[in-house]
Amino acid sequence: MKLRLFLLVALLSFASLFNSALAHELQPSSLEIQQLSKKKYQLIWRAPIYYGNTHPATLKLPENWQSIGKDMISKLEDSHLHRRLFTVPNGKIHGSIVRIPGLEATITDVFVRIFWLDGTQTTLMASPNHPWFEIQAQRSSWQVAGDYTLLGVEHILSGYDHLTFVLALILIVSGWRKLLWTITAFTLAHSITLAAATLGVLHLPSPPIEATIALSILFLARELIILKQGGTSLTASYPWLVAFIFGLLHGLGFAGALSDVGLPQNEIPLALLTFNVGVELGQLVFVAVVMALIALLHKIRREWPIWAQQLPAYGIGSLAAFWFVERISAFYQ
């Protein structure tokens, strides 16, 4: 009993550190450039908090972009918002190169949207391996598809609550075929609600959704504990059904990433589809890594102690409980 209590306290402490360390550093920055008149533009750069500090990347704008006044900086809970007005003598910024020094020392991307005076939009991407972008009037469909696929992969791999849910499914469901159908049901469900929320068909406030997602993980942790104790589990009996129902909920959480970066006006179906493809690819990579790790642990030792077998369930439950309390407390801040 004392050992279990110690492990629970340790896991809750780890959850706090894990949450504060990883909450923002994998979130992409967003940069918006809006054309206000023929020669005047507004720039808005959202730089996420990076390991608890100001994001190390900065903007280096072309020399012919003449700033108007000083930058306006707003400090938000998870990021710093930089606003700047500038003019361009000939009014044209096509072909201009914007550099982002310091981005190469991070693990975050910068997702760029440009809103033109005629109502059209352009989307671009900068990354640590490519810390600059050249402004183009039009992006090809292949370029848009590549950007949103990468965004989907990065979002699922940085969404540690979603990955924890998938981890619990892996530990509960036995057999490759059943696991494949379960993950497919989860993907199908969150694709439905993601599309509905992104297109404005369905709208629910984010805080209750995030808190309920934590509860869904806590439910699976309880199911895993019951299963390890020799009981019957609803998830083990009907994994695809449980995955589908909770997948509808998780899709609303995924919609937050797209609401931050937006969708290109002329490529909405393509961007939405490829974002989902990226999420699925990221999930499959995660599943493959977890399964390989499980196989390695079985190879190291065929029979593990009971407490070691129950540790993942208590770890998942502790994380989920911490996230739930944290997200509920955010309602009153």
Contacts in CASP RR format, 6 or more apart in sequence:
PFRMAT RR
TARGET T0000
AUTHOR 0000-0000-0000
METHOD contacts of the structure
MODEL  1
MKLRLFLLVALLSFASLFNSALAHELQPSSLEIQQLSKKKYQLIWRAPIY
YGNTHPATLKLPENWQSIGKDMISKLEDSHLHRRLFTVPNGKIHGSIVRI
PGLEATITDVFVRIFWLDGTQTTLMASPNHPWFEIQAQRSSWQVAGDYTL
LGVEHILSGYDHLTFVLALILIVSGWRKLLWTITAFTLAHSITLAAATLG
VLHLPSPPIEATIALSILFLARELIILKQGGTSLTASYPWLVAFIFGLLH
GLGFAGALSDVGLPQNEIPLALLTFNVGVELGQLVFVAVVMALIALLHKI
RREWPIWAQQLPAYGIGSLAAFWFVERISAFYQ
3 307 0 8 1.000
4 307 0 8 1.000
4 314 0 8 1.000
7 307 0 8 1.000
7 311 0 8 1.000
7 314 0 8 1.000
7 315 0 8 1.000
8 314 0 8 1.000
8 318 0 8 1.000
11 314 0 8 1.000
11 315 0 8 1.000
11 318 0 8 1.000
11 319 0 8 1.000
12 318 0 8 1.000
12 321 0 8 1.000
12 322 0 8 1.000
15 318 0 8 1.000
15 319 0 8 1.000
15 322 0 8 1.000
15 323 0 8 1.000
16 322 0 8 1.000
18 160 0 8 1.000
18 319 0 8 1.000
19 322 0 8 1.000
19 323 0 8 1.000
19 326 0 8 1.000
20 52 0 8 1.000
21 51 0 8 1.000
22 158 0 8 1.000
22 160 0 8 1.000
23 49 0 8 1.000
23 78 0 8 1.000
24 48 0 8 1.000
24 49 0 8 1.000
24 50 0 8 1.000
24 52 0 8 1.000
24 78 0 8 1.000
24 79 0 8 1.000
25 48 0 8 1.000
25 49 0 8 1.000
25 50 0 8 1.000
25 51 0 8 1.000
25 106 0 8 1.000
25 107 0 8 1.000
25 108 0 8 1.000
26 107 0 8 1.000
26 108 0 8 1.000
26 154 0 8 1.000
26 157 0 8 1.000
26 158 0 8 1.000
26 159 0 8 1.000
27 48 0 8 1.000
27 78 0 8 1.000
27 79 0 8 1.000
27 108 0 8 1.000
27 158 0 8 1.000
28 48 0 8 1.000
28 108 0 8 1.000
28 109 0 8 1.000
28 110 0 8 1.000
28 111 0 8 1.000
28 151 0 8 1.000
28 154 0 8 1.000
28 260 0 8 1.000
28 261 0 8 1.000
29 45 0 8 1.000
29 46 0 8 1.000
29 47 0 8 1.000
29 48 0 8 1.000
29 55 0 8 1.000
29 57 0 8 1.000
29 108 0 8 1.000
29 109 0 8 1.000
29 110 0 8 1.000
29 111 0 8 1.000
30 45 0 8 1.000
30 46 0 8 1.000
30 110 0 8 1.000
30 111 0 8 1.000
30 112 0 8 1.000
30 113 0 8 1.000
30 260 0 8 1.000
30 261 0 8 1.000
31 43 0 8 1.000
31 44 0 8 1.000
31 45 0 8 1.000
31 46 0 8 1.000
31 59 0 8 1.000
31 110 0 8 1.000
31 111 0 8 1.000
31 112 0 8 1.000
31 113 0 8 1.000
32 42 0 8 1.000
32 43 0 8 1.000
32 44 0 8 1.000
32 45 0 8 1.000
32 112 0 8 1.000
32 113 0 8 1.000
32 114 0 8 1.000
32 115 0 8 1.000
33 41 0 8 1.000
33 42 0 8 1.000
33 43 0 8 1.000
33 93 0 8 1.000
33 112 0 8 1.000
33 113 0 8 1.000
33 114 0 8 1.000
33 115 0 8 1.000
33 135 0 8 1.000
34 41 0 8 1.000
34 42 0 8 1.000
34 43 0 8 1.000
34 44 0 8 1.000
34 114 0 8 1.000
34 115 0 8 1.000
35 41 0 8 1.000
35 114 0 8 1.000
35 115 0 8 1.000
35 116 0 8 1.000
35 117 0 8 1.000
36 42 0 8 1.000
36 85 0 8 1.000
36 117 0 8 1.000
37 117 0 8 1.000
38 91 0 8 1.000
38 117 0 8 1.000
39 87 0 8 1.000
39 88 0 8 1.000
39 89 0 8 1.000
39 90 0 8 1.000
39 91 0 8 1.000
40 68 0 8 1.000
40 85 0 8 1.000
40 86 0 8 1.000
40 87 0 8 1.000
41 65 0 8 1.000
41 85 0 8 1.000
41 86 0 8 1.000
41 87 0 8 1.000
41 88 0 8 1.000
41 93 0 8 1.000
42 83 0 8 1.000
42 84 0 8 1.000
42 85 0 8 1.000
43 59 0 8 1.000
43 61 0 8 1.000
43 82 0 8 1.000
43 83 0 8 1.000
43 84 0 8 1.000
43 85 0 8 1.000
43 86 0 8 1.000
44 81 0 8 1.000
44 82 0 8 1.000
44 83 0 8 1.000
45 59 0 8 1.000
45 81 0 8 1.000
45 82 0 8 1.000
45 84 0 8 1.000
46 76 0 8 1.000
46 79 0 8 1.000
46 80 0 8 1.000
46 81 0 8 1.000
46 82 0 8 1.000
46 260 0 8 1.000
47 54 0 8 1.000
47 55 0 8 1.000
47 57 0 8 1.000
47 79 0 8 1.000
47 80 0 8 1.000
47 81 0 8 1.000
47 82 0 8 1.000
48 55 0 8 1.000
48 78 0 8 1.000
48 79 0 8 1.000
48 108 0 8 1.000
49 55 0 8 1.000
49 78 0 8 1.000
49 79 0 8 1.000
49 80 0 8 1.000
50 56 0 8 1.000
50 106 0 8 1.000
50 108 0 8 1.000
54 80 0 8 1.000
55 79 0 8 1.000
55 80 0 8 1.000
55 106 0 8 1.000
55 108 0 8 1.000
56 102 0 8 1.000
56 105 0 8 1.000
56 106 0 8 1.000
57 100 0 8 1.000
57 101 0 8 1.000
57 102 0 8 1.000
57 103 0 8 1.000
57 106 0 8 1.000
57 108 0 8 1.000
57 110 0 8 1.000
57 131 0 8 1.000
58 100 0 8 1.000
58 101 0 8 1.000
58 102 0 8 1.000
59 82 0 8 1.000
59 98 0 8 1.000
59 99 0 8 1.000
59 100 0 8 1.000
60 98 0 8 1.000
60 99 0 8 1.000
60 100 0 8 1.000
60 101 0 8 1.000
61 67 0 8 1.000
61 86 0 8 1.000
61 98 0 8 1.000
62 93 0 8 1.000
62 96 0 8 1.000
62 97 0 8 1.000
62 98 0 8 1.000
64 88 0 8 1.000
64 89 0 8 1.000
64 96 0 8 1.000
65 86 0 8 1.000
65 87 0 8 1.000
65 88 0 8 1.000
65 93 0 8 1.000
65 96 0 8 1.000
66 86 0 8 1.000
66 87 0 8 1.000
66 88 0 8 1.000
66 89 0 8 1.000
67 84 0 8 1.000
67 85 0 8 1.000
67 86 0 8 1.000
68 84 0 8 1.000
68 85 0 8 1.000
68 86 0 8 1.000
68 87 0 8 1.000
69 85 0 8 1.000
71 82 0 8 1.000
71 83 0 8 1.000
71 84 0 8 1.000
72 82 0 8 1.000
72 83 0 8 1.000
72 84 0 8 1.000
73 80 0 8 1.000
73 81 0 8 1.000
73 82 0 8 1.000
73 83 0 8 1.000
74 80 0 8 1.000
74 81 0 8 1.000
74 83 0 8 1.000
75 81 0 8 1.000
93 135 0 8 1.000
94 135 0 8 1.000
94 136 0 8 1.000
94 137 0 8 1.000
95 134 0 8 1.000
95 135 0 8 1.000
95 136 0 8 1.000
96 134 0 8 1.000
96 135 0 8 1.000
97 132 0 8 1.000
97 133 0 8 1.000
97 134 0 8 1.000
97 135 0 8 1.000
98 126 0 8 1.000
98 132 0 8 1.000
98 133 0 8 1.000
98 135 0 8 1.000
99 131 0 8 1.000
99 132 0 8 1.000
100 110 0 8 1.000
100 126 0 8 1.000
100 131 0 8 1.000
100 132 0 8 1.000
101 131 0 8 1.000
102 131 0 8 1.000
103 110 0 8 1.000
103 126 0 8 1.000
103 127 0 8 1.000
103 128 0 8 1.000
103 131 0 8 1.000
104 128 0 8 1.000
104 129 0 8 1.000
104 131 0 8 1.000
105 128 0 8 1.000
106 128 0 8 1.000
107 128 0 8 1.000
108 128 0 8 1.000
109 125 0 8 1.000
109 126 0 8 1.000
109 127 0 8 1.000
109 128 0 8 1.000
109 150 0 8 1.000
109 151 0 8 1.000
109 154 0 8 1.000
110 125 0 8 1.000
110 126 0 8 1.000
110 127 0 8 1.000
110 133 0 8 1.000
111 123 0 8 1.000
111 124 0 8 1.000
111 125 0 8 1.000
111 147 0 8 1.000
111 151 0 8 1.000
111 261 0 8 1.000
112 123 0 8 1.000
112 124 0 8 1.000
112 125 0 8 1.000
112 126 0 8 1.000
112 133 0 8 1.000
113 121 0 8 1.000
113 122 0 8 1.000
113 123 0 8 1.000
113 124 0 8 1.000
113 261 0 8 1.000
113 262 0 8 1.000
113 264 0 8 1.000
114 121 0 8 1.000
114 122 0 8 1.000
114 123 0 8 1.000
114 124 0 8 1.000
114 135 0 8 1.000
115 121 0 8 1.000
116 122 0 8 1.000
116 137 0 8 1.000
119 265 0 8 1.000
120 265 0 8 1.000
120 266 0 8 1.000
121 264 0 8 1.000
121 265 0 8 1.000
121 266 0 8 1.000
122 135 0 8 1.000
122 136 0 8 1.000
122 137 0 8 1.000
122 138 0 8 1.000
122 139 0 8 1.000
122 264 0 8 1.000
123 139 0 8 1.000
123 144 0 8 1.000
123 147 0 8 1.000
123 264 0 8 1.000
123 267 0 8 1.000
123 271 0 8 1.000
124 133 0 8 1.000
124 134 0 8 1.000
124 135 0 8 1.000
124 136 0 8 1.000
124 139 0 8 1.000
124 147 0 8 1.000
125 133 0 8 1.000
125 147 0 8 1.000
125 150 0 8 1.000
125 151 0 8 1.000
126 132 0 8 1.000
126 133 0 8 1.000
139 147 0 8 1.000
139 264 0 8 1.000
141 267 0 8 1.000
141 270 0 8 1.000
144 264 0 8 1.000
144 267 0 8 1.000
144 270 0 8 1.000
144 271 0 8 1.000
144 274 0 8 1.000
145 270 0 8 1.000
145 271 0 8 1.000
145 274 0 8 1.000
146 274 0 8 1.000
148 270 0 8 1.000
148 271 0 8 1.000
148 272 0 8 1.000
148 274 0 8 1.000
148 275 0 8 1.000
148 278 0 8 1.000
149 274 0 8 1.000
149 275 0 8 1.000
149 277 0 8 1.000
149 278 0 8 1.000
149 281 0 8 1.000
150 278 0 8 1.000
151 257 0 8 1.000
151 261 0 8 1.000
151 275 0 8 1.000
151 278 0 8 1.000
152 257 0 8 1.000
152 275 0 8 1.000
152 276 0 8 1.000
152 277 0 8 1.000
152 278 0 8 1.000
152 279 0 8 1.000
152 281 0 8 1.000
152 282 0 8 1.000
153 278 0 8 1.000
153 279 0 8 1.000
153 281 0 8 1.000
153 282 0 8 1.000
153 285 0 8 1.000
155 254 0 8 1.000
155 257 0 8 1.000
155 275 0 8 1.000
155 279 0 8 1.000
156 162 0 8 1.000
156 163 0 8 1.000
156 278 0 8 1.000
156 279 0 8 1.000
156 282 0 8 1.000
156 283 0 8 1.000
156 286 0 8 1.000
157 163 0 8 1.000
157 282 0 8 1.000
157 285 0 8 1.000
157 286 0 8 1.000
161 210 0 8 1.000
161 213 0 8 1.000
161 214 0 8 1.000
161 217 0 8 1.000
161 320 0 8 1.000
161 323 0 8 1.000
162 213 0 8 1.000
162 250 0 8 1.000
162 254 0 8 1.000
163 286 0 8 1.000
164 217 0 8 1.000
164 316 0 8 1.000
164 319 0 8 1.000
164 320 0 8 1.000
165 213 0 8 1.000
165 216 0 8 1.000
165 217 0 8 1.000
165 220 0 8 1.000
165 246 0 8 1.000
165 250 0 8 1.000
166 183 0 8 1.000
166 186 0 8 1.000
166 283 0 8 1.000
166 286 0 8 1.000
166 287 0 8 1.000
167 286 0 8 1.000
167 290 0 8 1.000
167 312 0 8 1.000
167 316 0 8 1.000
168 217 0 8 1.000
168 220 0 8 1.000
168 221 0 8 1.000
168 223 0 8 1.000
168 224 0 8 1.000
168 316 0 8 1.000
169 179 0 8 1.000
169 182 0 8 1.000
169 183 0 8 1.000
169 186 0 8 1.000
169 220 0 8 1.000
169 235 0 8 1.000
169 239 0 8 1.000
169 243 0 8 1.000
170 179 0 8 1.000
170 287 0 8 1.000
170 290 0 8 1.000
170 291 0 8 1.000
170 294 0 8 1.000
171 224 0 8 1.000
171 312 0 8 1.000
171 313 0 8 1.000
172 220 0 8 1.000
172 223 0 8 1.000
172 224 0 8 1.000
172 227 0 8 1.000
172 233 0 8 1.000
172 235 0 8 1.000
172 236 0 8 1.000
172 239 0 8 1.000
173 179 0 8 1.000
173 182 0 8 1.000
173 235 0 8 1.000
173 236 0 8 1.000
173 239 0 8 1.000
174 236 0 8 1.000
178 239 0 8 1.000
178 240 0 8 1.000
179 239 0 8 1.000
179 287 0 8 1.000
181 239 0 8 1.000
181 240 0 8 1.000
182 239 0 8 1.000
182 240 0 8 1.000
182 243 0 8 1.000
183 243 0 8 1.000
183 283 0 8 1.000
183 284 0 8 1.000
183 287 0 8 1.000
184 240 0 8 1.000
185 239 0 8 1.000
185 240 0 8 1.000
185 241 0 8 1.000
185 243 0 8 1.000
185 244 0 8 1.000
185 247 0 8 1.000
186 243 0 8 1.000
186 244 0 8 1.000
186 246 0 8 1.000
186 247 0 8 1.000
186 250 0 8 1.000
186 283 0 8 1.000
187 276 0 8 1.000
187 279 0 8 1.000
187 280 0 8 1.000
187 283 0 8 1.000
188 244 0 8 1.000
189 243 0 8 1.000
189 244 0 8 1.000
189 245 0 8 1.000
189 246 0 8 1.000
189 247 0 8 1.000
189 248 0 8 1.000
189 250 0 8 1.000
189 251 0 8 1.000
190 247 0 8 1.000
190 248 0 8 1.000
190 250 0 8 1.000
190 251 0 8 1.000
190 254 0 8 1.000
190 279 0 8 1.000
191 251 0 8 1.000
191 276 0 8 1.000
192 248 0 8 1.000
192 251 0 8 1.000
193 202 0 8 1.000
193 247 0 8 1.000
193 248 0 8 1.000
193 249 0 8 1.000
193 250 0 8 1.000
193 251 0 8 1.000
193 252 0 8 1.000
193 255 0 8 1.000
194 251 0 8 1.000
194 252 0 8 1.000
194 253 0 8 1.000
194 254 0 8 1.000
194 255 0 8 1.000
194 258 0 8 1.000
194 272 0 8 1.000
194 275 0 8 1.000
194 276 0 8 1.000
195 201 0 8 1.000
195 272 0 8 1.000
196 202 0 8 1.000
197 203 0 8 1.000
197 204 0 8 1.000
197 251 0 8 1.000
197 252 0 8 1.000
197 253 0 8 1.000
197 255 0 8 1.000
197 256 0 8 1.000
197 259 0 8 1.000
198 255 0 8 1.000
198 258 0 8 1.000
198 259 0 8 1.000
198 263 0 8 1.000
198 272 0 8 1.000
199 268 0 8 1.000
199 272 0 8 1.000
202 252 0 8 1.000
204 252 0 8 1.000
206 253 0 8 1.000
206 256 0 8 1.000
207 327 0 8 1.000
207 330 0 8 1.000
207 331 0 8 1.000
209 249 0 8 1.000
209 252 0 8 1.000
209 253 0 8 1.000
210 253 0 8 1.000
210 323 0 8 1.000
210 327 0 8 1.000
211 324 0 8 1.000
211 327 0 8 1.000
211 328 0 8 1.000
211 331 0 8 1.000
212 249 0 8 1.000
213 249 0 8 1.000
213 250 0 8 1.000
213 253 0 8 1.000
213 323 0 8 1.000
214 320 0 8 1.000
214 321 0 8 1.000
214 323 0 8 1.000
214 324 0 8 1.000
214 327 0 8 1.000
215 320 0 8 1.000
215 324 0 8 1.000
216 246 0 8 1.000
216 249 0 8 1.000
216 250 0 8 1.000
217 316 0 8 1.000
217 317 0 8 1.000
217 319 0 8 1.000
217 320 0 8 1.000
217 323 0 8 1.000
218 317 0 8 1.000
218 320 0 8 1.000
218 321 0 8 1.000
218 324 0 8 1.000
219 246 0 8 1.000
220 235 0 8 1.000
220 242 0 8 1.000
220 316 0 8 1.000
221 313 0 8 1.000
221 314 0 8 1.000
221 315 0 8 1.000
221 316 0 8 1.000
221 317 0 8 1.000
221 320 0 8 1.000
222 317 0 8 1.000
223 233 0 8 1.000
223 234 0 8 1.000
223 235 0 8 1.000
223 236 0 8 1.000
224 233 0 8 1.000
224 312 0 8 1.000
224 313 0 8 1.000
224 316 0 8 1.000
225 310 0 8 1.000
225 313 0 8 1.000
225 314 0 8 1.000
226 232 0 8 1.000
226 233 0 8 1.000
227 233 0 8 1.000
227 236 0 8 1.000
228 309 0 8 1.000
228 310 0 8 1.000
228 313 0 8 1.000
234 242 0 8 1.000
235 242 0 8 1.000
254 279 0 8 1.000
257 275 0 8 1.000
258 272 0 8 1.000
258 275 0 8 1.000
263 271 0 8 1.000
263 272 0 8 1.000
264 271 0 8 1.000
297 304 0 8 1.000
END
